[in-house]
Amino acid sequence: MFDLLIKNGTVIDGSGSEGFRADVAVKDGKIAAIGENLGEAAQVIDATGLTVTPGFIDSHSHAESAVLTSPEQIEKVEQGITTNIGGQCGGSPYPKNEDGRIIKMSEFLAKAASVPQGSNIATFVGHSTIRKAVMGMENRPATEEELALMCQLLEDAMDAGAVGLSFGLYYTPGAYAPLEELITLAKIVGKKGGLLSAHIRNEAGKVLESVEEYIQIIKASGARAILSHHKSTTKAGHGKVKIARTMLEKANAEGCDIYCDVYPYVASHTTLAPSLMPKEYVNGKVAEHMQDPELRKLFRQWGVANKGEDLSWVQLTVCTAYPEYTGLRISEAAKLHGKDDWETLFDILEKQPSCSACYFTMLEEDVEFVMSWERAMICTDSGIAGERTVYHPRLRGSFPRVLGRYIRERKVVSLPEIIRKMTSLPAKVYDLENKGYLRVGYDADICVFDPEVIIDRATYTDPSQRAEGLNFVIVGGQIAAENAVSTGKTGGKVLLRK
């Protein structure tokens, strides 16, 4: 007898092929059979009128920090994600320098591997995290000794199971690293057969120069690579994703192996300081800088010249210093604050440098263009909500939004093709054994949904709303979510690179 039988559904197996009518049987956490008249099961799901696919793989999740604190990963399983890839944008929980002792990534991974998860997760080690552990927030090239230690920490992390190295060249201290340092570390990743991912230095007016720098690093290393949450922002960058694709395809034709991921929204999300301050001052002393009237003048001049007077395109999400401003655009907060947009921003940063926001700077046409690339994977670019009540809706709605808005309504690609981008493609890129397909012997990570109904409901002002049309999410053979509500089951695990 099977543990679970999903009957009468249309199976889209993850290969990109059209769907077919079949039942799917599960036994001991694995797909045991696919076909008709398979026999009896302890539990039966009637999938009549529904689509049955492999579980979705979040190519860029930032969920690595939650594996010990929120292992149920509720927001992930409630949108169909059965596997996450974390540790992007240069950030990972470890290595850390605590009182002069560097705690290695291997210690974290060993502990995390023993904790059952709501959704599976693999993780990169972050370049910025390594650099900070070795040399703090200093804006200078590393010494030979410091670079050697960074290399040692990277090797330890990869030997312990990290999938590769992530760069966050938009953020400090990663932004302080010269090209030579990046290439030295990337070569280790290439030698070990790992992956490189990168939040490039600039996604606006200089996005093409930043893509070119990343291609240079990839070519020097020989590593496979992912361009993180690929986009071009602001009027200066709009449309440049088309040129960037040509650059990426040319590099691939020359021997590289480069992919990208994309989230289905026109707003990005990150902390305020890296987005609205000169990088050389985002160095752990932001609050102190804001107490200096002359620096405020400098920051204002830089901000107006680069971002404009009006900050109505910035919506505050995490703002504990002024909780009444949470969820407001900065221009709205400024009216309550009694100052203009920039002075309001500076007052917020003085009290809470870690404040976060959404930035409405992208074109939907660009999002669709990136999504249509055969090497594009789908992602949330978000971790776990924790105690936050306002956050980017992608944390809850990315995968249902792709299926509803961009496939059913806007027909960017076919349904079987987008399922491939959500399942077998990232499984191939990240070397996830027995994942990404509905095949006998593969892990029973499965989604069951109504393709005519599925859609996101989370919004920028009410992001906690669950998706519609997502009937079942199964992780490791256990039902992790039903009708987009987590069951609390933890059939997932931390996945370590072999």
Wavefront OBJ file of the C-alpha trace (Angstrom):
o trace
v 0.000 0.000 0.000
v 1.206 3.477 -0.862
v 1.418 6.266 1.699
v -0.225 8.809 -0.605
v -1.986 8.673 -3.969
v -2.698 11.764 -6.072
v -5.446 10.739 -8.506
v -6.969 12.133 -11.699
v -4.623 15.098 -12.133
v -2.797 16.480 -15.153
v 0.893 15.745 -14.605
v 3.440 18.299 -15.820
v 6.643 16.488 -14.988
v 9.162 19.370 -15.019
v 10.859 18.488 -18.301
v 9.075 21.193 -20.306
v 6.844 18.616 -22.000
v 3.072 18.966 -22.182
v 0.960 17.571 -19.385
v -0.626 14.120 -19.381
v -3.319 12.417 -17.361
v -1.878 10.150 -14.625
v -1.951 9.265 -10.960
v 1.112 9.743 -8.762
v 1.866 7.387 -5.870
v 4.173 8.173 -2.940
v 5.914 5.734 -0.609
v 8.568 6.464 2.050
v 9.121 10.020 0.851
v 9.719 8.989 -2.772
v 7.640 8.903 -5.938
v 6.828 5.204 -6.165
v 4.730 5.051 -9.347
v 3.165 7.220 -12.060
v 0.324 5.873 -14.179
v -3.236 4.587 -13.813
v -4.896 2.030 -11.543
v -1.912 2.107 -9.212
v -3.589 0.507 -6.207
v -4.528 1.503 -2.676
v -3.066 4.205 -0.454
v -3.387 5.331 3.152
v -4.273 8.831 1.957
v -5.802 9.904 -1.358
v -5.897 13.354 -2.970
v -8.443 13.800 -5.742
v -6.742 16.113 -8.241
v -9.549 16.158 -10.819
v -9.249 19.414 -12.777
v -5.925 20.183 -11.106
v -2.303 20.196 -12.230
v 0.360 18.099 -10.491
v 3.977 19.277 -10.766
v 7.308 18.896 -9.005
v 7.654 21.167 -5.975
v 8.891 24.648 -6.786
v 12.561 25.511 -6.219
v 13.312 29.063 -5.072
v 16.558 29.912 -6.847
v 17.296 32.914 -4.597
v 15.618 32.674 -1.218
v 17.585 34.293 1.646
v 16.021 31.639 3.902
v 19.363 30.404 5.245
v 19.136 32.562 8.384
v 15.841 30.877 9.352
v 16.924 27.236 9.385
v 17.563 27.320 13.132
v 14.976 29.920 14.198
v 11.996 29.284 11.859
v 12.574 25.828 10.360
v 8.911 25.418 9.371
v 9.578 28.057 6.658
v 5.884 28.823 6.554
v 5.920 31.544 3.889
v 7.868 29.251 1.570
v 5.686 26.155 1.717
v 2.522 28.265 1.596
v 3.458 29.376 -1.932
v 4.574 25.955 -3.161
v 8.313 26.151 -2.510
v 9.714 22.770 -1.518
v 13.417 23.646 -1.906
v 15.257 26.928 -1.299
v 18.678 28.152 -2.318
v 19.982 30.656 0.245
v 23.066 32.689 1.080
v 22.966 35.097 -1.866
v 23.991 38.746 -2.271
v 27.233 38.183 -0.369
v 25.494 37.299 2.902
v 25.394 34.069 4.902
v 25.074 33.359 8.645
v 28.729 32.348 8.920
v 31.722 32.653 9.064
v 31.653 35.159 11.919
v 34.330 36.824 13.992
v 33.257 36.694 17.618
v 35.709 38.224 20.077
v 38.668 37.441 17.849
v 37.610 33.864 17.093
v 36.334 33.091 13.628
v 33.453 30.627 13.694
v 33.489 28.767 10.406
v 30.584 28.021 8.081
v 31.178 24.304 8.657
v 30.017 24.663 12.280
v 26.739 26.247 11.184
v 26.061 23.679 8.458
v 26.753 20.761 10.791
v 24.223 22.096 13.284
v 21.661 23.071 10.638
v 21.776 19.637 8.993
v 20.274 18.087 12.128
v 17.164 20.316 12.115
v 14.101 19.123 10.087
v 12.809 21.830 7.755
v 9.430 22.712 6.283
v 11.195 23.179 2.955
v 14.553 21.815 1.828
v 17.405 24.311 1.693
v 20.920 24.551 0.289
v 23.093 27.614 0.740
v 25.976 29.640 -0.631
v 28.641 31.168 1.576
v 28.711 34.953 1.282
v 31.771 36.905 0.146
v 30.786 39.960 2.217
v 30.391 37.718 5.259
v 33.845 36.213 4.726
v 35.414 39.641 4.164
v 33.780 41.108 7.257
v 34.958 38.188 9.402
v 38.536 38.763 8.238
v 38.824 42.563 7.905
v 35.647 44.114 9.232
v 34.086 46.956 7.246
v 37.368 48.449 6.053
v 37.354 50.056 2.619
v 40.693 48.860 1.255
v 42.279 45.937 -0.570
v 43.029 42.865 1.531
v 46.596 42.073 2.487
v 48.129 38.808 1.297
v 47.525 37.297 4.722
v 43.904 38.468 4.810
v 43.197 37.170 1.323
v 44.761 33.829 2.225
v 42.457 33.571 5.246
v 39.441 34.450 3.090
v 40.416 31.653 0.705
v 40.751 29.242 3.614
v 37.282 30.150 4.947
v 35.771 29.733 1.489
v 37.340 26.284 1.087
v 36.076 25.253 4.529
v 32.547 26.335 3.646
v 32.509 24.507 0.322
v 34.066 21.369 1.784
v 31.346 21.463 4.464
v 28.562 21.599 1.875
v 28.021 25.179 0.689
v 27.005 25.185 -2.988
v 29.417 27.975 -3.849
v 30.225 31.640 -3.288
v 27.859 34.591 -3.566
v 28.974 38.143 -4.280
v 27.028 41.168 -3.062
v 28.910 43.874 -4.919
v 26.080 46.366 -4.373
v 26.550 46.112 -0.611
v 29.396 46.871 1.758
v 31.899 45.473 2.509
v 31.691 43.426 -0.709
v 31.530 46.656 -2.708
v 34.987 47.562 -1.378
v 36.653 44.507 -2.923
v 38.825 45.045 -6.012
v 38.460 42.800 -9.040
v 41.631 40.849 -8.211
v 40.199 39.706 -4.876
v 36.966 38.572 -6.496
v 38.786 36.582 -9.169
v 41.100 34.922 -6.624
v 38.138 33.654 -4.629
v 36.127 32.737 -7.720
v 38.961 30.515 -8.965
v 38.602 28.386 -5.824
v 34.916 27.937 -6.606
v 35.742 26.908 -10.164
v 38.405 24.461 -8.978
v 35.934 22.810 -6.610
v 33.136 22.636 -9.169
v 30.908 25.036 -7.246
v 28.691 27.921 -8.295
v 29.094 31.699 -8.331
v 26.128 34.006 -7.813
v 26.239 37.778 -7.839
v 24.204 40.796 -6.972
v 26.214 42.958 -9.362
v 27.545 46.424 -8.494
v 24.903 48.415 -10.326
v 21.490 47.505 -11.731
v 20.609 50.975 -13.031
v 22.528 53.190 -15.452
v 25.717 51.120 -15.185
v 24.093 47.703 -15.315
v 25.916 46.727 -18.526
v 29.320 47.621 -17.095
v 28.454 45.585 -14.017
v 27.363 42.586 -16.087
v 30.624 42.828 -18.027
v 32.632 42.806 -14.778
v 30.794 39.690 -13.631
v 31.407 37.944 -16.950
v 35.102 38.751 -16.558
v 35.120 37.076 -13.134
v 33.265 34.045 -14.485
v 35.655 33.616 -17.403
v 38.687 33.863 -15.120
v 37.278 31.282 -12.693
v 35.736 28.680 -14.989
v 32.822 28.372 -12.545
v 29.175 28.032 -13.480
v 27.307 31.184 -12.511
v 23.964 32.802 -11.736
v 23.194 36.488 -12.229
v 21.007 37.218 -9.225
v 17.496 38.729 -9.580
v 18.410 40.063 -13.019
v 16.854 43.440 -13.751
v 17.564 46.984 -14.884
v 16.236 49.742 -12.648
v 15.404 53.452 -13.002
v 14.976 55.287 -16.293
v 18.734 55.125 -16.816
v 18.606 51.325 -16.851
v 15.219 50.530 -18.375
v 15.473 48.265 -21.393
v 19.117 47.384 -20.843
v 18.247 43.803 -19.894
v 17.893 43.194 -23.629
v 21.523 44.162 -24.231
v 22.585 42.246 -21.123
v 21.029 39.056 -22.483
v 23.087 39.415 -25.658
v 26.199 39.759 -23.506
v 25.319 36.670 -21.471
v 24.535 34.594 -24.544
v 27.814 35.639 -26.170
v 29.721 34.613 -23.028
v 27.943 31.252 -23.000
v 28.800 30.735 -26.661
v 32.435 31.332 -25.692
v 32.384 28.570 -23.079
v 30.744 30.072 -19.994
v 27.723 28.512 -18.289
v 25.657 31.437 -16.966
v 22.048 31.513 -15.753
v 19.910 34.105 -13.992
v 16.913 34.279 -11.703
v 14.055 36.766 -11.580
v 11.166 37.677 -9.288
v 7.782 38.774 -10.708
v 7.496 42.317 -9.333
v 8.403 45.860 -10.412
v 9.720 46.838 -6.976
v 12.921 45.648 -5.334
v 13.564 45.479 -1.582
v 16.625 46.023 0.581
v 17.986 48.209 3.376
v 17.907 51.990 2.968
v 21.547 52.936 3.381
v 23.067 51.037 0.423
v 20.326 52.358 -1.850
v 20.258 56.000 -0.800
v 23.788 56.796 0.404
v 27.269 56.902 -1.186
v 28.812 53.432 -0.748
v 31.973 54.702 0.930
v 29.896 55.855 3.904
v 27.893 52.629 4.342
v 30.526 51.266 6.690
v 28.882 50.474 9.991
v 28.857 54.119 11.075
v 25.701 55.339 9.338
v 24.011 56.576 12.520
v 27.176 58.464 13.466
v 27.414 60.028 9.999
v 23.845 61.289 10.311
v 24.789 63.300 13.386
v 27.249 65.372 11.334
v 25.505 68.374 9.667
v 28.211 68.670 7.010
v 27.895 65.027 6.040
v 24.131 65.439 5.843
v 24.666 68.226 3.330
v 26.991 65.988 1.346
v 24.539 63.096 1.403
v 21.710 65.371 0.328
v 23.695 66.734 -2.617
v 24.626 63.213 -3.684
v 21.068 61.953 -3.173
v 19.323 64.702 -5.120
v 21.844 64.385 -7.959
v 21.486 60.583 -8.160
v 17.961 59.874 -6.902
v 16.013 63.154 -7.195
v 14.224 65.337 -4.642
v 11.126 63.137 -4.491
v 11.364 59.821 -2.593
v 7.744 58.779 -3.118
v 9.057 55.694 -4.962
v 10.452 54.325 -1.661
v 8.068 52.492 0.713
v 9.278 51.792 4.244
v 8.890 48.210 5.464
v 11.079 47.720 8.548
v 11.105 50.995 10.509
v 11.067 50.269 14.232
v 12.552 53.699 15.024
v 9.339 55.291 13.756
v 6.811 52.428 13.718
v 4.022 54.768 12.602
v 5.869 55.164 9.281
v 5.947 51.436 8.525
v 4.188 50.793 5.219
v 4.314 54.445 4.131
v 6.172 55.984 1.211
v 8.931 58.305 2.420
v 7.034 61.284 0.999
v 4.020 60.288 3.136
v 6.210 59.813 6.218
v 7.791 63.231 5.563
v 4.419 64.951 5.923
v 3.944 63.357 9.338
v 7.551 64.053 10.255
v 7.347 67.748 9.405
v 10.460 67.716 7.199
v 11.237 67.106 3.538
v 11.893 63.642 2.111
v 15.677 63.601 2.511
v 15.744 65.034 6.042
v 13.109 62.498 7.047
v 15.279 59.739 5.585
v 18.338 60.987 7.478
v 16.430 61.112 10.766
v 15.272 57.525 10.217
v 18.806 56.337 9.436
v 20.187 58.125 12.483
v 17.878 56.098 14.717
v 17.802 52.880 12.703
v 20.474 52.347 10.035
v 19.058 48.889 9.247
v 15.671 50.187 8.121
v 14.394 48.486 4.934
v 12.160 49.546 2.061
v 10.622 48.630 -1.298
v 11.829 50.598 -4.341
v 9.458 51.026 -7.286
v 11.979 51.472 -10.088
v 11.428 48.656 -12.612
v 9.485 48.104 -15.850
v 7.140 45.140 -16.185
v 8.283 44.735 -19.792
v 11.826 44.138 -18.519
v 10.612 41.632 -15.924
v 8.804 39.675 -18.619
v 11.795 39.790 -20.960
v 14.107 38.320 -18.320
v 11.506 35.713 -17.342
v 11.222 34.531 -20.948
v 14.941 33.610 -21.252
v 15.412 29.854 -21.425
v 18.107 30.092 -18.699
v 15.999 32.152 -16.283
v 14.841 30.613 -13.006
v 12.142 31.959 -10.680
v 12.906 33.282 -7.199
v 11.486 35.223 -4.266
v 14.680 37.059 -3.207
v 13.149 36.885 0.274
v 13.655 34.987 3.492
v 11.165 34.372 6.286
v 8.903 37.070 7.755
v 9.567 36.283 11.396
v 8.014 39.062 13.461
v 7.733 41.505 10.557
v 4.235 42.557 9.508
v 5.155 44.674 6.470
v 7.520 43.294 3.846
v 7.785 42.806 0.114
v 4.846 40.675 -1.139
v 7.281 38.467 -3.063
v 8.003 36.764 0.273
v 4.528 35.203 0.035
v 3.373 35.514 -3.537
v 6.165 35.053 -6.106
v 5.417 31.607 -7.501
v 1.592 31.888 -7.546
v 1.994 35.337 -9.140
v 4.138 33.940 -11.933
v 1.583 31.208 -12.636
v -1.413 33.521 -12.468
v -0.388 36.892 -13.811
v 2.524 36.094 -16.077
v 1.501 32.707 -17.479
v -2.301 32.483 -17.411
v -2.985 36.177 -18.022
v 0.039 37.553 -19.892
v 1.277 34.294 -21.483
v 4.979 35.144 -21.189
v 5.850 31.469 -21.781
v 3.834 28.241 -21.752
v 2.796 26.536 -18.506
v 5.100 23.497 -19.055
v 8.027 25.843 -19.773
v 7.536 27.939 -16.632
v 7.240 24.750 -14.565
v 10.624 23.714 -16.023
v 12.065 27.075 -14.905
v 10.649 26.493 -11.415
v 11.736 22.873 -11.043
v 14.133 20.876 -13.240
v 16.198 23.875 -14.381
v 17.227 24.989 -10.866
v 17.627 21.337 -9.859
v 20.133 20.968 -12.708
v 21.924 24.262 -11.998
v 22.282 23.589 -8.258
v 23.003 19.847 -8.627
v 19.988 18.845 -6.532
v 19.895 15.079 -6.697
v 16.461 13.461 -7.178
v 14.651 16.799 -7.349
v 12.999 18.863 -10.061
v 11.068 16.109 -11.873
v 8.070 13.888 -11.284
v 9.832 10.581 -11.902
v 9.818 7.252 -10.129
v 12.546 7.206 -7.482
v 12.690 10.987 -7.153
v 11.898 12.783 -3.900
v 8.185 13.291 -3.344
v 8.294 17.092 -3.441
v 5.045 17.930 -5.239
v 2.626 20.792 -5.883
v -1.059 20.393 -6.764
v -2.820 23.538 -8.010
v -5.628 24.865 -10.183
v -4.034 26.596 -13.190
v -7.249 28.528 -13.847
v -7.378 29.961 -10.330
v -3.889 30.179 -8.839
v -2.812 33.757 -8.088
v -1.018 35.776 -5.423
v -3.041 37.927 -3.001
v -0.209 39.530 -1.042
v 0.149 43.280 -1.612
v 2.710 45.915 -0.655
v 0.455 47.164 2.148
v -1.005 43.797 3.167
v 1.693 41.248 2.325
v 0.474 38.496 4.645
v -2.403 37.408 2.400
v -2.057 33.843 1.192
v -2.291 32.696 -2.412
v -5.423 31.237 -3.981
v -5.647 28.083 -6.057
v -2.719 26.248 -4.439
v -4.356 23.068 -3.153
v -1.501 20.947 -1.807
v 2.243 21.255 -1.203
v 4.072 18.015 -0.413
v 7.636 17.926 0.926
v 9.410 14.604 1.352
v 6.099 12.782 1.014
v 4.413 14.815 3.772
v 1.648 17.350 3.171
v 3.347 20.606 4.200
v 0.516 22.944 3.160
v -3.145 22.562 2.237
v -5.012 25.392 0.509
v -1.923 27.562 1.077
v -1.975 27.022 4.852
v 1.030 25.342 6.454
v 0.399 22.091 8.291
v 3.594 22.473 10.306
v 5.045 19.251 8.891
v 8.810 19.272 8.398
v 9.633 16.837 5.638
v 12.554 18.909 4.339
v 16.207 19.032 5.244
v 19.393 21.027 4.777
v 21.025 19.898 1.525
v 24.814 19.787 1.447
v 26.910 19.957 -1.720
v 28.673 16.716 -2.443
l 1 2 3 4 5 6 7 8 9 10 11 12 13 14 15 16 17 18 19 20 21 22 23 24 25 26 27 28 29 30 31 32 33 34 35 36 37 38 39 40 41 42 43 44 45 46 47 48 49 50 51 52 53 54 55 56 57 58 59 60 61 62 63 64 65 66 67 68 69 70 71 72 73 74 75 76 77 78 79 80 81 82 83 84 85 86 87 88 89 90 91 92 93 94 95 96 97 98 99 100 101 102 103 104 105 106 107 108 109 110 111 112 113 114 115 116 117 118 119 120 121 122 123 124 125 126 127 128 129 130 131 132 133 134 135 136 137 138 139 140 141 142 143 144 145 146 147 148 149 150 151 152 153 154 155 156 157 158 159 160 161 162 163 164 165 166 167 168 169 170 171 172 173 174 175 176 177 178 179 180 181 182 183 184 185 186 187 188 189 190 191 192 193 194 195 196 197 198 199 200 201 202 203 204 205 206 207 208 209 210 211 212 213 214 215 216 217 218 219 220 221 222 223 224 225 226 227 228 229 230 231 232 233 234 235 236 237 238 239 240 241 242 243 244 245 246 247 248 249 250 251 252 253 254 255 256 257 258 259 260 261 262 263 264 265 266 267 268 269 270 271 272 273 274 275 276 277 278 279 280 281 282 283 284 285 286 287 288 289 290 291 292 293 294 295 296 297 298 299 300 301 302 303 304 305 306 307 308 309 310 311 312 313 314 315 316 317 318 319 320 321 322 323 324 325 326 327 328 329 330 331 332 333 334 335 336 337 338 339 340 341 342 343 344 345 346 347 348 349 350 351 352 353 354 355 356 357 358 359 360 361 362 363 364 365 366 367 368 369 370 371 372 373 374 375 376 377 378 379 380 381 382 383 384 385 386 387 388 389 390 391 392 393 394 395 396 397 398 399 400 401 402 403 404 405 406 407 408 409 410 411 412 413 414 415 416 417 418 419 420 421 422 423 424 425 426 427 428 429 430 431 432 433 434 435 436 437 438 439 440 441 442 443 444 445 446 447 448 449 450 451 452 453 454 455 456 457 458 459 460 461 462 463 464 465 466 467 468 469 470 471 472 473 474 475 476 477 478 479 480 481 482 483 484 485 486 487 488 489 490 491 492 493 494 495 496 497 498
